[in-house]
Amino acid sequence: MSATSTELTGVRLVPLTAHADDRGQFVEVFRDEWPLDLRPVQWNAVRSRAGVMRGVHVHVGHHDYLTVLAGTLVLGLHDLRPDSPTAGRSAMMRIDADDPLAVSIPPGVCHGFWFPVPSVHLYGVDRYWNLADELGCQYDDPALGLDWALDTTPSLSERDRVAPDYATMRTAYLAATAR
């Protein structure tokens, strides 16, 4: 297995191999020996209806590692880390279950998930949940530079619906990482 870098420093793509036969398919999604700089301590499976938007969130201290098990995830990324060579840059990618791919997202890279079809994604984290490590902003804040190309108003959680703007999230992130 060889993880490849992306246009954002520290975000890694892991091509996954589907082994299919007439019964279905088998995909190995994570091995501790892969060179990813993270060791998940918790795995979560999330089912989303079509039209759901999750995020945009950023983590102060933990890495995320995710893949799509069924359906499609449109992933929006934005580098919030001031010392990163790619600070301020954004990227969009589409991850389909039919073309298995995993993504490793380091702390300081904002991420949001749009599900155009019913989907299931699996993600691992290298630290247990901590409210202080969870920051967010409005998914459509222009400062993120993310073009979601939505054809409908997304379904949001209450947390994401009342999330602050990008500038407020950025200020909170910088304060948390300065400690």
Contact map, one row per residue, 1 for C-alpha under 8 A:
11100000000001100000000000000000010000000000000000000000000000000000000000000000000000000000000000000000000000000000000000000000000000000000000000000000000000000000000000000000000
11110000000001100000000000000000011000000000000000000000000000000000000000000000000000000000000000000000000000000000000000000000000000000000000000000000000000000000000000000000000
11111000000111100000000000000000011100000000000000000000000000000000000000000000000000000000000000000000000000000000000000000000000000000000000000000000000000000000000000000000000
01111100000111000000000000000000000000000000000000000000000000000000000000000000000000000000000000000000000000000000000000000000000000000000000000000000000000000000000000000000000
00111111111110000000000000000000000000000000000000000000000000000000000000000000000000000000000000000000000000000000000000000000000000000000000000000000000000000000000000000000000
00011111111110000000000000000000000000000000000000000000000000000000000000000000000000000000000000000000000000000000000000000000000000000000000000000000000000000000000000000000000
00001111101000000000000000000000000000000000000000000000000000000000000000000000000001000010000000000000000000000000000000000000000000000000000000000000000000000000000000000000000
00001111111000000000000000000000000000000000000000000000000000000000000000000010000001001110000000000000000000000000000000000000000000000000000000000000000000000000000000000000000
00001111111000000000000000000000000000000000000000000000000000000000000000000000000111000000000000000000000000000000000000000000000000000000000000000000000000000000000000000000000
00001101111100000000000000000000000000000000000000000000000000000000000000000000000000000000000000000001110000000000000000000000000000000000000000000000000000000000000000000000000
00001111111110000000000000000000000000000000000000000000000000000000000000000000000000000000000000000011110000000000000000000000000000000000000000000000000000000000000000000000000
00111100011111000000000000000000000100000000000000000000000000000000000000000000000000000000000000000011100000000000000000000000000000000000000000000000000000000000000000000000000
00111100001111100000000000000000000000000000000000000000000000000000000000000000000000000000000000001111000000000000000000000000000000000000000000000000000000000000000000000000000
11110000000111110000000000000000000000000000000000000000000000000000000000000000000000000000000000001111000000000000000000000000000000000000000000000000000000000000000000000000000
11100000000011111000000000000000000000000000000000000000000000000000000000000000000000000000000000011100000000000000000000000000000000000000000000000000000000000000000000000000000
00000000000001111100000000111000000000000000000000000000000000000000000000000000000000000000000000011100000000000000000000000000000000000000000000000000000000000000000000000000000
00000000000000111110000000110000000000000000000000000000000000000000000000000000000000000000000000010000000000000000000000000000000000000000000000000000000000000000000000000000000
00000000000000011111000011110000000000000000000000000000000000000000000000000000000000000000000000010000000000000000000000000000000000000000000000000000000000000000000000000000000
00000000000000001111100011100000000000000000000000000000000000000000000000000000000000000000000000000000000000000000000000000000000000000000000000000000000000000000000000000000000
00000000000000000111111111000000000000000000000000000000000000000000000000000000000000000000000000000000000000000000000000000000000000000000000000000000000000000000000000000000000
00000000000000000011111110000000000000000000000000000000000000000000000000000000000000000000000000000000000000000000000000000000000000000000000000000000000000000000000000000000000
00000000000000000001111100000000000000000000000000000000000000000000000000000000000000000000000000000000000000000000000000000000000000000000000000000000000000000000000000000000000
00000000000000000001111110000000000000000000000000000000000000000000000000000000000000000000000000000000000000000000000000000000000000000000000000000000000000000000000000000000000
00000000000000000001111111000000000000000000000000000000000000000000000000000000000000000000000000000000000000000000000000000000000000000000000000000000000000000000000000000000000
00000000000000000111101111100000000000000000000000000000000000000000000000000000000000000000000000000000000000000000000000000000000000000000000000000000000000000000000000000000000
00000000000000000111000111110000000000000000000000000000000000000000000000000000000000000000000000000000000000000000000000000000000000000000000000000000000000000000000000000000000
00000000000000011110000011111000000000000000000000000000000000000000000000000000000000000000000000010000000000000000000000000000000000000000000000000000000000000000000000000000000
00000000000000011100000001111110000000000000000000000000000000000000000000000000000000000000000000000000000000000000000000000000000000000000000000000000000000000000000000000000000
00000000000000010000000000111110000000000000000000000000000000000010000000000000000000000000000000000100000000000000000000000000000000000000000000000000000000000000000000000000000
00000000000000000000000000011111010000000000000000000000000000000000000000000000000000000000000000000000000000000000000000000000000000000000000000000000000000000000000000000000000
00000000000000000000000000011111110000000000000000000000000000000000000000000000000000000000000000000000000000000000000000000000000000000000000000000000000000000000000000000000000
00000000000000000000000000000111110000100000000000000000000000000000000000000000000000000000000000000000000000000000000000000000000000000000000000000000000000000000000000000000000
00000000000000000000000000000011111000000000000000000000000000000000000000000000000000000000000000000000000000000000000000000000000000000000000000000000000000000000000000000000000
11100000000000000000000000000111111100000000000000000000000000000000000000000000000000000000000000000000000000000000000000000000000000000000000000000000000000000000000000000000000
01100000000000000000000000000000111110000000000000000000000000000000000000000000000000000000000000000000000000000000000000000000000000000000000000000000000000000000000000000000000
00100000000100000000000000000000011111000000000000000000000000000000000000000000000000000000000000000001000000000000000000000000000000000000000000000000000000000000000000000000000
00000000000000000000000000000000001111100000000000000000000000000000000000000000000000000000000000000000000000000000000000000000000000000000000000000000000000000000000000000000000
00000000000000000000000000000000000111110000000000000000000000100000000000000000000000000000000000000000000000000000000000000100000000000000000000000000000000000000000000000000000
00000000000000000000000000000001000011111000000000000000000000000000000000000000000000000000000000000000000000000000000000001100000000000000000000000000000000000000000000000000000
00000000000000000000000000000000000001111110000000000000000000001000000000000000000000000000000000000000000000000000000000011110000000000000000000000000000000000000000000000000000
00000000000000000000000000000000000000111110000000000000000000000000000000000000000000000000000000000000000000000000000000011111000000000000000000000000000000000000000000000000000
00000000000000000000000000000000000000011111000000000000000000000000000000000000000000000000000000000000000000000000000000011111000000000000000000000000000000000000000000000000000
00000000000000000000000000000000000000011111100000000000000000000000000000000000000000000000000000000000000000000000000001111000000000000000000000000000000000000000000000000000000
00000000000000000000000000000000000000000111110000000000000000000000000000000000000000000000000000000000000000000000000001110000000000000000000000000000000000000000000000000000000
00000000000000000000000000000000000000000011111000000000000000000000000000000000000000000000000000000000000000000000000111100000000000000000000000000000000000000000000000000000000
00000000000000000000000000000000000000000001111100000000000000000000000000000000000000000000000000000000000000000000000111000000000000000000000000000000000000000000000000000000000
00000000000000000000000000000000000000000000111110000000000000000000000000000000000000000000000000000000000000000000011110000000000000000000000000000000000000000000000000000000000
00000000000000000000000000000000000000000000011111010000000000000000000000000000000000000000000000000000000000000010011100000000000000000000000000000000000000000000000000000000000
00000000000000000000000000000000000000000000001111110000000000000000000000000000000000000000000000000000000000000010111000000000000000000000000000000000000000000000000000000000000
00000000000000000000000000000000000000000000000111110000000000000000000000000000000000000000000000000000000000000011111000000000000000000000000000000000000000000000000000000000000
00000000000000000000000000000000000000000000000011111000000000000000000000000000000000000000000000000000000000000111100000000000000000000000000000000001111000000000000000000000000
00000000000000000000000000000000000000000000000111111100000000000000000000000000000000000000000000000000000000000111000000000000000000000000000000000000011100000000000000000000000
00000000000000000000000000000000000000000000000000111110000000000000000000000000000000000000000000000000000000011110000000000000000000000000000000000000011100000000000000000000000
00000000000000000000000000000000000000000000000000011111000000000000000000000000000000000000000000000000000000011100000000000000000000000000000000000000000110010000000000000000000
00000000000000000000000000000000000000000000000000001111100000000000000000000000000000000000000000000000000000111000000000000000000000011110000000000000000000010000000000000000000
00000000000000000000000000000000000000000000000000000111110000000000000000000000000000000000000000000000000001111000000000000000000000011110000000000000000000010000000000000000000
00000000000000000000000000000000000000000000000000000011111000000000000000000000000000000000000000000000000001110000000000000000000001111000000000000000000000000000000000000000000
00000000000000000000000000000000000000000000000000000001111100000000000000000000000000000000000000000000001111100000000000000000000011110000000000000000000000000000000000000000000
00000000000000000000000000000000000000000000000000000000111111100000000000000000000000000000000000000000001111000000000000000000000011100000000000000000000000000000000000000000000
00000000000000000000000000000000000000000000000000000000011111000000000000000000000000000000000000000000001100000000000000000000000111100000000000000000000000000000000000001001100
00000000000000000000000000000000000000000000000000000000001111100000000000000000000000000000000000000000001100000000000000000010000010000000000000000000000000000000000000000000000
00000000000000000000000000000000000000000000000000000000001111110000000000000000000000000000000000000000011000000000000000001110000010000000000000000000000000000000000000000000000
00000000000000000000000000000000000001000000000000000000001011111000000000000000000000000000000000000001111000000000000000001110000000000000000000000000000000000000000000000000000
00000000000000000000000000000000000000000000000000000000000001111100000000000000000000000000000000000001110000000000000000111100000000000000000000000000000000000000000000000000000
00000000000000000000000000000000000000010000000000000000000000111110000000000000000000000000000000000111100000000000000000111000000000000000000000000000000000000000000000000000000
00000000000000000000000000000000000000000000000000000000000000011111000000000000000000000000000000000111000000000000000011110000000000000000000000000000000000000000000000000000000
00000000000000000000000000001000000000000000000000000000000000001111100000000000000000000000001010011110000000000000000011100000000000000000000000000000000000000000000000000000000
00000000000000000000000000000000000000000000000000000000000000000111111110000000000000000000001110011100000000000000001111000000000000000000000000000000000000000000000000000000000
00000000000000000000000000000000000000000000000000000000000000000011111000000000000000000000000010000000000000000000001111000000000000000000000000000000000000000000000000000000000
00000000000000000000000000000000000000000000000000000000000000000001111100000000000000000000000111000000000000000000011110000000000000000000000000000000000000000000000000000000000
00000000000000000000000000000000000000000000000000000000000000000001111110000000000000000000000111000000000000000010111100000000000000000000000000000000000000000000000000000000000
00000000000000000000000000000000000000000000000000000000000000000001011111000000000000000000011110000000000000000011111000000000000000000000000000000000000000000000000000000000000
00000000000000000000000000000000000000000000000000000000000000000001001111100000000000000000011100000000000000001111001010000000000000000000000000000000000000000000000000000000000
00000000000000000000000000000000000000000000000000000000000000000000000111110000000000000001111000000000000000001111000000000000000000000000000000010000000000000000000000000000000
00000000000000000000000000000000000000000000000000000000000000000000000011111000000000000001111000000000000000111100000000000000000000000000000000000000000000000000000000000000000
00000000000000000000000000000000000000000000000000000000000000000000000001111100000000000111100000000000000001111000000000000000000000000000000001010000000000000000000000000000000
00000000000000000000000000000000000000000000000000000000000000000000000000111110000000000111000000000000000011110000000000000000000000000000000001000000000000000000000000000000000
00000000000000000000000000000000000000000000000000000000000000000000000000011111000000011110000000000000000011100000000000000000000000000000000111000000000000000000000000000000000
00000001000000000000000000000000000000000000000000000000000000000000000000001111100101111100000000000000000111000000000000000000000000000000000000000000000000000000000000000000000
00000000000000000000000000000000000000000000000000000000000000000000000000000111110000110000000000000000000111000000000000000000000000000000000000000000000000000000000001000000000
00000000000000000000000000000000000000000000000000000000000000000000000000000011111100110000000000000000000110000000000000000000000000000000000000000000000000000000000000000000000
00000000000000000000000000000000000000000000000000000000000000000000000000000001111100110000000000000000000000000000000000000000000000000000000000000000000000000000000000000000000
00000000000000000000000000000000000000000000000000000000000000000000000000000000111110100000000000000000000000000000000000000000000000000000000000000000000000000000000000000000000
00000000100000000000000000000000000000000000000000000000000000000000000000000010111111100000000000000000000000000000000000000000000000000000000000000000000000000000000000000000000
00000000100000000000000000000000000000000000000000000000000000000000000000000000001111100000000000000000000000000000000000000000000000000000000000000000000000000000000000000000000
00000011100000000000000000000000000000000000000000000000000000000000000000000010000111111000000000000000000000000000000000000000000000000000000000000000000000000000000000000000000
00000000000000000000000000000000000000000000000000000000000000000000000000000011111111111000000000000000000000000000000000000000000000000000000000000000000000000000000000000000000
00000000000000000000000000000000000000000000000000000000000000000000000000000111110001111100000000000000000000000000000000000000000000000000000000000000000000000000000000000000000
00000001000000000000000000000000000000000000000000000000000000000000000000000110000001111110000000000000000000000000000000000000000000000000000010000000000000000000000000000000000
00000001000000000000000000000000000000000000000000000000000000000000000000011110000000011111000000000000000000000000000000000000000000000000000111000000000000000000000000000000000
00000011000000000000000000000000000000000000000000000000000000000000000000011100000000001111100000000000000000000000000000000000000000000000000001000000000000000000000000000000000
00000000000000000000000000000000000000000000000000000000000000000000000001111000000000000111110000000000000000000000000000000000000000000000000001100000000000000000000000000000000
00000000000000000000000000000000000000000000000000000000000000000000000001110000000000000011111000000000000000000000000000000000000000000000000000000000000000000000000000000000000
00000000000000000000000000000000000000000000000000000000000000000000000111100000000000000001111100000000000000000000000000000000000000000000000000000000000000000000000000000000000
00000000000000000000000000000000000000000000000000000000000000000011000111100000000000000000111110111000000000000000000000000000000000000000000000000000000000000000000000000000000
00000000000000000000000000000000000000000000000000000000000000000001011110000000000000000000011111111000000000000000000000000000000000000000000000000000000000000000000000000000000
00000000000000000000000000000000000000000000000000000000000000000011111100000000000000000000001111111000000000000000000000000000000000000000000000000000000000000000000000000000000
00000000000000000000000000000000000000000000000000000000000000000000011000000000000000000000000111110000000000000000000000000000000000000000000000000000000000000000000000000000000
00000000000000000000000000000000000000000000000000000000000000000000000000000000000000000000001111111000000000000000000000000000000000000000000000000000000000000000000000000000000
00000000000000111100000000100000000000000000000000000000000000000011000000000000000000000000001111111100000000000000000000000000000000000000000000000000000000000000000000000000000
00000000000011110000000000000000000000000000000000000000000000000011000000000000000000000000001110111110000000000000000000000000000000000000000000000000000000000000000000000000000
00000000000011110000000000001000000000000000000000000000000000001111000000000000000000000000000000011111000000000000000000000000000000000000000000000000000000000000000000000000000
00000000001111000000000000000000000000000000000000000000000000001110000000000000000000000000000000001111100000000000000000000000000000000000000000000000000000000000000000000000000
00000000011111000000000000000000000100000000000000000000000000111100000000000000000000000000000000000111110000000000000000000000000000000000000000000000000000000000000000000000000
00000000011100000000000000000000000000000000000000000000000000111000000000000000000000000000000000000011111010000000000000000000000000000000000000000000000000000000000000000000000
00000000011000000000000000000000000000000000000000000000000001110000000000000000000000000000000000000001111110000000000000000000000000000000000000000000000000000000000000000000000
00000000000000000000000000000000000000000000000000000000011111100000000000000000000000000000000000000000111110000000000000000000000000000000000000000000000000000000000000000000000
00000000000000000000000000000000000000000000000000000000011110000000000000000011100000000000000000000000011111000000000000000000000000000000000000000000000000000000000000001000000
00000000000000000000000000000000000000000000000000000000011000000000000000001111100000000000000000000000111111100000000000000000000000000000000000000000000000000000000000000000000
00000000000000000000000000000000000000000000000000000001111000000000000000011111000000000000000000000000000111110000000000000000000000000000000000000000000000000000000000000000000
00000000000000000000000000000000000000000000000000000011110000000000000000111100000000000000000000000000000011111000000000000000000000000000000000000000000000000000000000000000000
00000000000000000000000000000000000000000000000000001111100000000000000000111000000000000000000000000000000001111100000000000000000000000010000000000000000000000000000000000000000
00000000000000000000000000000000000000000000000000001111000000000000000011110000000000000000000000000000000000111110000000000000000000000000000000000000000000000000000000000000000
00000000000000000000000000000000000000000000000000111100000000000000000011100000000000000000000000000000000000011111000000000000000000000000000000010000000000000000000000000000000
00000000000000000000000000000000000000000000000111111000000000000000001111000000000000000000000000000000000000001111111000000000000000000000000000000000000000000000000000000000000
00000000000000000000000000000000000000000000000001110000000000000000000111000000000000000000000000000000000000000111110000000000000000000000000000000000000000000000000000000000000
00000000000000000000000000000000000000000000000011100000000000000000001100000000000000000000000000000000000000000011111000000000000000000000000000000000000000000000000000000000000
00000000000000000000000000000000000000000000001111000000000000000000011100000000000000000000000000000000000000000011111100000000000000000000000000000000000000000000000000000000000
00000000000000000000000000000000000000000000001111000000000000000001111110000000000000000000000000000000000000000010111110000000000000000000000000000000000000000000000000000000000
00000000000000000000000000000000000000000000111100000000000000000001111000000000000000000000000000000000000000000000011111000000000000000000000000000000000000000000000000000000000
00000000000000000000000000000000000000000000111000000000000000000111110010000000000000000000000000000000000000000000001111100000000000000000000000000000000000000000000000000000000
00000000000000000000000000000000000000000011110000000000000000000111100000000000000000000000000000000000000000000000000111110000000000000000000000000000000000000000000000000000000
00000000000000000000000000000000000000000011100000000000000000011110000000000000000000000000000000000000000000000000000011111000000000000000000000000000000000000000000000000000000
00000000000000000000000000000000000000011111000000000000000000011100000000000000000000000000000000000000000000000000000001111100000000000000000000000000000000000000000000000000000
00000000000000000000000000000000000000111110000000000000000001111000000000000000000000000000000000000000000000000000000000111111000000000000000000000000000000000000000000000000000
00000000000000000000000000000000000001111100000000000000000001110000000000000000000000000000000000000000000000000000000000011111000000000000000000000000000000000000000000000000000
00000000000000000000000000000000000000011100000000000000000011100000000000000000000000000000000000000000000000000000000000001111100000000000000000000000000000000000000000000000000
00000000000000000000000000000000000000001100000000000000000000000000000000000000000000000000000000000000000000000000000000001111110000000000000000000000000000000000000000000000000
00000000000000000000000000000000000000000000000000000000000000000000000000000000000000000000000000000000000000000000000000000011111010000000000000000000000000000000000000000000000
00000000000000000000000000000000000000000000000000000000000000000000000000000000000000000000000000000000000000000000000000000001111111000000000000000000000000000000000000000000000
00000000000000000000000000000000000000000000000000000000000000000000000000000000000000000000000000000000000000000000000000000000111111000000000000000000000000000000000000000000000
00000000000000000000000000000000000000000000000000000000000100000000000000000000000000000000000000000000000000000000000000000000011111100000000000000000000000000000000000000000000
00000000000000000000000000000000000000000000000000000000011111000000000000000000000000000000000000000000000000000000000000000000111111100000000000000000000000000000000000000000000
00000000000000000000000000000000000000000000000000000000111100000000000000000000000000000000000000000000000000000000000000000000011111110000000000000000000000000000000000000000000
00000000000000000000000000000000000000000000000000000000111100000000000000000000000000000000000000000000000000000000000000000000000111111000000000000000000000000000000010011000000
00000000000000000000000000000000000000000000000000000011110000000000000000000000000000000000000000000000000000000000000000000000000001111100000000000000000000010011010010000000000
00000000000000000000000000000000000000000000000000000011100000000000000000000000000000000000000000000000000000000000000000000000000000111110100000000000000000010011110110000000000
00000000000000000000000000000000000000000000000000000011000000000000000000000000000000000000000000000000000000000000000000000000000000011111100000000000000000011111110000000000000
00000000000000000000000000000000000000000000000000000011000000000000000000000000000000000000000000000000000000010000000000000000000000001111100100000000000000010000000000000000000
00000000000000000000000000000000000000000000000000000000000000000000000000000000000000000000000000000000000000000000000000000000000000000111110101000000000000000000000000000000000
00000000000000000000000000000000000000000000000000000000000000000000000000000000000000000000000000000000000000000000000000000000000000001111111110000000000000000000110000000000000
00000000000000000000000000000000000000000000000000000000000000000000000000000000000000000000000000000000000000000000000000000000000000000001111111000000000000000000000000000000000
00000000000000000000000000000000000000000000000000000000000000000000000000000000000000000000000000000000000000000000000000000000000000000000111110000000000000000000010000000000000
00000000000000000000000000000000000000000000000000000000000000000000000000000100000000000100000000000000000000000000000000000000000000000011111111000000000000000000010000000000000
00000000000000000000000000000000000000000000000000000000000000000000000000000100000000001100000000000000000000000000000000000000000000000000111111100000000000000000000000000000000
00000000000000000000000000000000000000000000000000000000000000000000000000011100000000000111000000000000000000000000000000000000000000000001010111110000000000000000000000000000000
00000000000000000000000000000000000000000000000000000000000000000000000000000000000000000001000000000000000000000000000000000000000000000000000011111000000000000000000000000000000
00000000000000000000000000000000000000000000000000000000000000000000000001010000000000000000000000000000000000000100000000000000000000000000000001111100000000000000000000000000000
00000000000000000000000000000000000000000000000000000000000000000000000000000000000000000000000000000000000000000000000000000000000000000000000000111110000000000000000000000000000
00000000000000000000000000000000000000000000000000000000000000000000000000000000000000000000000000000000000000000000000000000000000000000000000000011111110000000000000000000000000
00000000000000000000000000000000000000000000000000000000000000000000000000000000000000000000000000000000000000000000000000000000000000000000000000001111100000000000000000000000000
00000000000000000000000000000000000000000000000000100000000000000000000000000000000000000000000000000000000000000000000000000000000000000000000000000111110000000000000000000000000
00000000000000000000000000000000000000000000000000100000000000000000000000000000000000000000000000000000000000000000000000000000000000000000000000000111111000000000000000000000000
00000000000000000000000000000000000000000000000000111000000000000000000000000000000000000000000000000000000000000000000000000000000000000000000000000101111100000000000000000000000
00000000000000000000000000000000000000000000000000111000000000000000000000000000000000000000000000000000000000000000000000000000000000000000000000000000111110000000000000000000000
00000000000000000000000000000000000000000000000000011100000000000000000000000000000000000000000000000000000000000000000000000000000000000000000000000000011111111000000000000000000
00000000000000000000000000000000000000000000000000000100000000000000000000000000000000000000000000000000000000000000000000000000000000000000000000000000001111111000000000000000000
00000000000000000000000000000000000000000000000000000000000000000000000000000000000000000000000000000000000000000000000000000000000000000000000000000000000111111100000000000000000
00000000000000000000000000000000000000000000000000000000000000000000000000000000000000000000000000000000000000000000000000000000000000000000000000000000000111111110000000000000000
00000000000000000000000000000000000000000000000000000111000000000000000000000000000000000000000000000000000000000000000000000000000000011110000000000000000111111110000000000000000
00000000000000000000000000000000000000000000000000000000000000000000000000000000000000000000000000000000000000000000000000000000000000000100000000000000000111111110000000000000000
00000000000000000000000000000000000000000000000000000000000000000000000000000000000000000000000000000000000000000000000000000000000000000100000000000000000001111111000000000000000
00000000000000000000000000000000000000000000000000000000000000000000000000000000000000000000000000000000000000000000000000000000000000011100000000000000000000111111100000000000000
00000000000000000000000000000000000000000000000000000000000000000000000000000000000000000000000000000000000000000000000000000000000000011100000000000000000000000111110110000000000
00000000000000000000000000000000000000000000000000000000000000000000000000000000000000000000000000000000000000000000000000000000000000001100100000000000000000000011111110000000000
00000000000000000000000000000000000000000000000000000000000000000000000000000000000000000000000000000000000000000000000000000000000000011100101100000000000000000001111111000000000
00000000000000000000000000000000000000000000000000000000000000000000000000000000000000000000000000000000000000000000000000000000000000000000000000000000000000000000111111100000000
00000000000000000000000000000000000000000000000000000000000000000000000000000000000000000000000000000000000000000000000000000000000000001000000000000000000000000001111111110000000
00000000000000000000000000000000000000000000000000000000000000000000000000000000000000000000000000000000000000000000000000000000000000111000000000000000000000000001111111111000000
00000000000000000000000000000000000000000000000000000000000000000000000000000001000000000000000000000000000000000000000000000000000000000000000000000000000000000000011111111100000
00000000000000000000000000000000000000000000000000000000000000000000000000000000000000000000000000000000000000000000000000000000000000000000000000000000000000000000001111111110000
00000000000000000000000000000000000000000000000000000000000000000000000000000000000000000000000000000000000000000000000000000000000000100000000000000000000000000000000111111111000
00000000000000000000000000000000000000000000000000000000000100000000000000000000000000000000000000000000000100000000000000000000000000100000000000000000000000000000000011111111100
00000000000000000000000000000000000000000000000000000000000000000000000000000000000000000000000000000000000000000000000000000000000000000000000000000000000000000000000001111111110
00000000000000000000000000000000000000000000000000000000000000000000000000000000000000000000000000000000000000000000000000000000000000000000000000000000000000000000000000111111111
00000000000000000000000000000000000000000000000000000000000100000000000000000000000000000000000000000000000000000000000000000000000000000000000000000000000000000000000000011111111
00000000000000000000000000000000000000000000000000000000000100000000000000000000000000000000000000000000000000000000000000000000000000000000000000000000000000000000000000001111111
00000000000000000000000000000000000000000000000000000000000000000000000000000000000000000000000000000000000000000000000000000000000000000000000000000000000000000000000000000111111
00000000000000000000000000000000000000000000000000000000000000000000000000000000000000000000000000000000000000000000000000000000000000000000000000000000000000000000000000000011111
